Amino acid sequence: MSAEQGNSQNPQQNQVTADPAIANLSYEQAREELVAVVSQLEAGGATLEQSLALWERGEALAARCEAWLEGARQRLDAARKPAGE
């Protein structure tokens, strides 16, 4: 599995694949956007509907970041295995 792929059993991963724009983000892009979403939520002033939309986008961005990190973990684990295993 590549760094771009996550666990298909993860419900959060489905949020990522539901939005192609998020599914195509690099880890750094997703993290940067997630920080911006959190800042907007913390600042307040948004309507309930806007806050819910921001929350949902934040969840999808967090899942994208987690998918990248899981892929990186798997690649590191594979690289650390002795040859022949």
VMD Tcl script that builds the backbone (N, CA, C; Angstrom):
set m [mol new atoms 255]
animate dup $m
set s [atomselect $m all]
$s set {name element resname resid chain x y z} {
  {N N MET 1 A 0.851 -1.182 0.000}
  {CA C MET 1 A 0.000 0.000 0.000}
  {C C MET 1 A 0.889 1.235 0.000}
  {N N SER 2 A 0.590 2.227 -0.816}
  {CA C SER 2 A 1.423 3.418 -0.913}
  {C C SER 2 A 1.082 4.407 0.188}
  {N N ALA 3 A 1.925 5.445 0.340}
  {CA C ALA 3 A 1.697 6.472 1.348}
  {C C ALA 3 A 0.411 7.230 1.062}
  {N N GLU 4 A -0.047 7.186 -0.183}
  {CA C GLU 4 A -1.252 7.916 -0.520}
  {C C GLU 4 A -2.511 7.156 -0.160}
  {N N GLN 5 A -2.391 5.877 0.122}
  {CA C GLN 5 A -3.567 5.071 0.392}
  {C C GLN 5 A -3.725 4.875 1.881}
  {N N GLY 6 A -4.964 4.830 2.309}
  {CA C GLY 6 A -5.256 4.561 3.710}
  {C C GLY 6 A -5.965 3.239 3.838}
  {N N ASN 7 A -6.402 2.931 5.019}
  {CA C ASN 7 A -7.122 1.719 5.294}
  {C C ASN 7 A -8.554 1.892 4.808}
  {N N SER 8 A -8.987 1.071 3.871}
  {CA C SER 8 A -10.329 1.213 3.317}
  {C C SER 8 A -11.402 0.871 4.346}
  {N N GLN 9 A -11.032 0.241 5.448}
  {CA C GLN 9 A -11.982 -0.075 6.506}
  {C C GLN 9 A -12.233 1.113 7.423}
  {N N ASN 10 A -11.437 2.158 7.317}
  {CA C ASN 10 A -11.538 3.332 8.165}
  {C C ASN 10 A -12.659 4.235 7.663}
  {N N PRO 11 A -13.708 4.495 8.492}
  {CA C PRO 11 A -14.807 5.351 8.034}
  {C C PRO 11 A -14.343 6.751 7.672}
  {N N GLN 12 A -13.323 7.261 8.354}
  {CA C GLN 12 A -12.824 8.586 8.029}
  {C C GLN 12 A -12.206 8.601 6.636}
  {N N GLN 13 A -11.611 7.511 6.230}
  {CA C GLN 13 A -11.024 7.441 4.893}
  {C C GLN 13 A -12.102 7.643 3.837}
  {N N ASN 14 A -13.318 7.177 4.084}
  {CA C ASN 14 A -14.405 7.369 3.138}
  {C C ASN 14 A -14.715 8.847 2.957}
  {N N GLN 15 A -14.560 9.650 4.016}
  {CA C GLN 15 A -14.749 11.090 3.902}
  {C C GLN 15 A -13.713 11.679 2.963}
  {N N VAL 16 A -12.503 11.184 3.030}
  {CA C VAL 16 A -11.436 11.690 2.178}
  {C C VAL 16 A -11.737 11.384 0.721}
  {N N THR 17 A -12.101 10.144 0.429}
  {CA C THR 17 A -12.334 9.761 -0.951}
  {C C THR 17 A -13.623 10.357 -1.485}
  {N N ALA 18 A -14.525 10.793 -0.615}
  {CA C ALA 18 A -15.763 11.422 -1.055}
  {C C ALA 18 A -15.489 12.796 -1.659}
  {N N ASP 19 A -14.394 13.428 -1.281}
  {CA C ASP 19 A -14.033 14.746 -1.800}
  {C C ASP 19 A -12.717 14.609 -2.560}
  {N N PRO 20 A -12.787 14.548 -3.888}
  {CA C PRO 20 A -11.560 14.368 -4.674}
  {C C PRO 20 A -10.525 15.454 -4.412}
  {N N ALA 21 A -10.971 16.663 -4.099}
  {CA C ALA 21 A -10.021 17.742 -3.828}
  {C C ALA 21 A -9.161 17.407 -2.612}
  {N N ILE 22 A -9.751 16.815 -1.602}
  {CA C ILE 22 A -8.999 16.424 -0.406}
  {C C ILE 22 A -8.158 15.187 -0.702}
  {N N ALA 23 A -8.710 14.256 -1.445}
  {CA C ALA 23 A -8.000 13.013 -1.748}
  {C C ALA 23 A -6.708 13.266 -2.518}
  {N N ASN 24 A -6.629 14.383 -3.219}
  {CA C ASN 24 A -5.441 14.690 -4.010}
  {C C ASN 24 A -4.434 15.573 -3.283}
  {N N LEU 25 A -4.720 15.949 -2.042}
  {CA C LEU 25 A -3.802 16.817 -1.305}
  {C C LEU 25 A -2.595 16.048 -0.790}
  {N N SER 26 A -1.456 16.718 -0.791}
  {CA C SER 26 A -0.277 16.150 -0.134}
  {C C SER 26 A -0.489 16.258 1.374}
  {N N TYR 27 A 0.357 15.586 2.129}
  {CA C TYR 27 A 0.269 15.670 3.585}
  {C C TYR 27 A 0.393 17.119 4.037}
  {N N GLU 28 A 1.372 17.827 3.497}
  {CA C GLU 28 A 1.626 19.207 3.912}
  {C C GLU 28 A 0.454 20.117 3.585}
  {N N GLN 29 A -0.148 19.929 2.415}
  {CA C GLN 29 A -1.297 20.740 2.026}
  {C C GLN 29 A -2.491 20.466 2.943}
  {N N ALA 30 A -2.755 19.203 3.214}
  {CA C ALA 30 A -3.874 18.837 4.080}
  {C C ALA 30 A -3.662 19.371 5.495}
  {N N ARG 31 A -2.446 19.261 6.007}
  {CA C ARG 31 A -2.145 19.749 7.357}
  {C C ARG 31 A -2.314 21.258 7.434}
  {N N GLU 32 A -1.823 21.963 6.418}
  {CA C GLU 32 A -1.933 23.421 6.394}
  {C C GLU 32 A -3.401 23.857 6.364}
  {N N GLU 33 A -4.193 23.193 5.542}
  {CA C GLU 33 A -5.608 23.537 5.474}
  {C C GLU 33 A -6.326 23.177 6.776}
  {N N LEU 34 A -5.937 22.062 7.388}
  {CA C LEU 34 A -6.531 21.666 8.657}
  {C C LEU 34 A -6.250 22.713 9.735}
  {N N VAL 35 A -5.039 23.228 9.772}
  {CA C VAL 35 A -4.693 24.286 10.731}
  {C C VAL 35 A -5.582 25.509 10.501}
  {N N ALA 36 A -5.813 25.857 9.245}
  {CA C ALA 36 A -6.665 27.013 8.922}
  {C C ALA 36 A -8.107 26.770 9.366}
  {N N VAL 37 A -8.612 25.559 9.159}
  {CA C VAL 37 A -9.978 25.222 9.568}
  {C C VAL 37 A -10.109 25.323 11.083}
  {N N VAL 38 A -9.146 24.773 11.808}
  {CA C VAL 38 A -9.181 24.831 13.274}
  {C C VAL 38 A -9.154 26.286 13.741}
  {N N SER 39 A -8.331 27.101 13.110}
  {CA C SER 39 A -8.263 28.518 13.476}
  {C C SER 39 A -9.605 29.206 13.263}
  {N N GLN 40 A -10.261 28.896 12.154}
  {CA C GLN 40 A -11.575 29.484 11.883}
  {C C GLN 40 A -12.587 29.058 12.940}
  {N N LEU 41 A -12.569 27.785 13.303}
  {CA C LEU 41 A -13.510 27.296 14.314}
  {C C LEU 41 A -13.223 27.935 15.672}
  {N N GLU 42 A -11.952 28.050 16.020}
  {CA C GLU 42 A -11.590 28.640 17.304}
  {C C GLU 42 A -11.924 30.123 17.369}
  {N N ALA 43 A -11.878 30.808 16.232}
  {CA C ALA 43 A -12.167 32.237 16.196}
  {C C ALA 43 A -13.647 32.512 16.476}
  {N N GLY 44 A -14.493 31.543 16.175}
  {CA C GLY 44 A -15.924 31.735 16.384}
  {C C GLY 44 A -16.504 32.651 15.329}
  {N N GLY 45 A -17.750 33.040 15.539}
  {CA C GLY 45 A -18.405 33.962 14.630}
  {C C GLY 45 A -19.100 33.310 13.454}
  {N N ALA 46 A -18.874 32.043 13.244}
  {CA C ALA 46 A -19.528 31.345 12.132}
  {C C ALA 46 A -20.911 30.888 12.579}
  {N N THR 47 A -21.792 30.772 11.616}
  {CA C THR 47 A -23.117 30.230 11.925}
  {C C THR 47 A -22.967 28.743 12.267}
  {N N LEU 48 A -24.017 28.167 12.789}
  {CA C LEU 48 A -23.992 26.737 13.103}
  {C C LEU 48 A -23.734 25.922 11.842}
  {N N GLU 49 A -24.403 26.273 10.763}
  {CA C GLU 49 A -24.221 25.537 9.512}
  {C C GLU 49 A -22.785 25.658 8.999}
  {N N GLN 50 A -22.221 26.851 9.067}
  {CA C GLN 50 A -20.833 27.054 8.646}
  {C C GLN 50 A -19.875 26.265 9.542}
  {N N SER 51 A -20.147 26.289 10.836}
  {CA C SER 51 A -19.298 25.554 11.777}
  {C C SER 51 A -19.333 24.060 11.504}
  {N N LEU 52 A -20.518 23.541 11.219}
  {CA C LEU 52 A -20.637 22.109 10.906}
  {C C LEU 52 A -19.887 21.769 9.622}
  {N N ALA 53 A -19.990 22.633 8.621}
  {CA C ALA 53 A -19.268 22.388 7.363}
  {C C ALA 53 A -17.756 22.427 7.605}
  {N N LEU 54 A -17.302 23.381 8.409}
  {CA C LEU 54 A -15.874 23.450 8.738}
  {C C LEU 54 A -15.438 22.202 9.496}
  {N N TRP 55 A -16.250 21.773 10.449}
  {CA C TRP 55 A -15.930 20.581 11.238}
  {C C TRP 55 A -15.799 19.359 10.323}
  {N N GLU 56 A -16.759 19.189 9.429}
  {CA C GLU 56 A -16.722 18.043 8.519}
  {C C GLU 56 A -15.487 18.095 7.623}
  {N N ARG 57 A -15.160 19.273 7.122}
  {CA C ARG 57 A -13.960 19.412 6.283}
  {C C ARG 57 A -12.712 19.107 7.117}
  {N N GLY 58 A -12.694 19.582 8.352}
  {CA C GLY 58 A -11.568 19.299 9.238}
  {C C GLY 58 A -11.398 17.806 9.486}
  {N N GLU 59 A -12.499 17.112 9.679}
  {CA C GLU 59 A -12.442 15.659 9.875}
  {C C GLU 59 A -11.864 14.973 8.637}
  {N N ALA 60 A -12.306 15.403 7.468}
  {CA C ALA 60 A -11.804 14.804 6.228}
  {C C ALA 60 A -10.316 15.119 6.038}
  {N N LEU 61 A -9.912 16.332 6.371}
  {CA C LEU 61 A -8.494 16.697 6.255}
  {C C LEU 61 A -7.647 15.905 7.246}
  {N N ALA 62 A -8.148 15.736 8.458}
  {CA C ALA 62 A -7.421 14.948 9.457}
  {C C ALA 62 A -7.284 13.497 9.001}
  {N N ALA 63 A -8.336 12.961 8.390}
  {CA C ALA 63 A -8.269 11.592 7.875}
  {C C ALA 63 A -7.246 11.486 6.750}
  {N N ARG 64 A -7.158 12.514 5.916}
  {CA C ARG 64 A -6.169 12.521 4.831}
  {C C ARG 64 A -4.754 12.507 5.401}
  {N N CYS 65 A -4.539 13.330 6.415}
  {CA C CYS 65 A -3.225 13.348 7.068}
  {C C CYS 65 A -2.908 11.982 7.672}
  {N N GLU 66 A -3.886 11.383 8.325}
  {CA C GLU 66 A -3.677 10.067 8.934}
  {C C GLU 66 A -3.373 9.013 7.875}
  {N N ALA 67 A -4.036 9.099 6.725}
  {CA C ALA 67 A -3.772 8.145 5.643}
  {C C ALA 67 A -2.329 8.274 5.160}
  {N N TRP 68 A -1.849 9.499 5.015}
  {CA C TRP 68 A -0.449 9.715 4.615}
  {C C TRP 68 A 0.493 9.142 5.665}
  {N N LEU 69 A 0.214 9.421 6.926}
  {CA C LEU 69 A 1.095 8.936 7.993}
  {C C LEU 69 A 1.097 7.412 8.077}
  {N N GLU 70 A -0.058 6.804 7.915}
  {CA C GLU 70 A -0.130 5.335 7.937}
  {C C GLU 70 A 0.657 4.747 6.777}
  {N N GLY 71 A 0.532 5.355 5.610}
  {CA C GLY 71 A 1.309 4.897 4.459}
  {C C GLY 71 A 2.801 5.021 4.708}
  {N N ALA 72 A 3.206 6.114 5.326}
  {CA C ALA 72 A 4.624 6.311 5.646}
  {C C ALA 72 A 5.094 5.265 6.652}
  {N N ARG 73 A 4.250 4.969 7.659}
  {CA C ARG 73 A 4.602 3.926 8.641}
  {C C ARG 73 A 4.806 2.582 7.951}
  {N N GLN 74 A 3.911 2.260 7.052}
  {CA C GLN 74 A 4.010 0.977 6.343}
  {C C GLN 74 A 5.275 0.914 5.494}
  {N N ARG 75 A 5.610 2.006 4.844}
  {CA C ARG 75 A 6.835 2.036 4.031}
  {C C ARG 75 A 8.069 1.878 4.908}
  {N N LEU 76 A 8.084 2.543 6.063}
  {CA C LEU 76 A 9.219 2.415 6.986}
  {C C LEU 76 A 9.333 0.989 7.509}
  {N N ASP 77 A 8.202 0.406 7.875}
  {CA C ASP 77 A 8.206 -0.978 8.359}
  {C C ASP 77 A 8.754 -1.927 7.300}
  {N N ALA 78 A 8.341 -1.719 6.053}
  {CA C ALA 78 A 8.811 -2.570 4.957}
  {C C ALA 78 A 10.307 -2.373 4.736}
  {N N ALA 79 A 10.778 -1.155 4.853}
  {CA C ALA 79 A 12.203 -0.870 4.640}
  {C C ALA 79 A 13.072 -1.449 5.766}
  {N N ARG 80 A 12.499 -1.566 6.950}
  {CA C ARG 80 A 13.260 -2.070 8.098}
  {C C ARG 80 A 13.334 -3.586 8.148}
  {N N LYS 81 A 12.465 -4.267 7.397}
  {CA C LYS 81 A 12.467 -5.727 7.402}
  {C C LYS 81 A 13.752 -6.220 6.765}
  {N N PRO 82 A 14.380 -7.211 7.387}
  {CA C PRO 82 A 15.567 -7.798 6.759}
  {C C PRO 82 A 15.186 -8.461 5.438}
  {N N ALA 83 A 16.118 -8.464 4.519}
  {CA C ALA 83 A 15.866 -9.067 3.211}
  {C C ALA 83 A 15.503 -10.541 3.398}
  {N N GLY 84 A 14.553 -11.001 2.625}
  {CA C GLY 84 A 14.173 -12.413 2.674}
  {C C GLY 84 A 12.993 -12.682 3.591}
  {N N GLU 85 A 12.511 -11.707 4.310}
  {CA C GLU 85 A 11.345 -11.937 5.173}
  {C C GLU 85 A 10.076 -11.662 4.439}
}
mol reanalyze $m
mol bondsrecalc $m
mol representation Tube
mol addrep $m
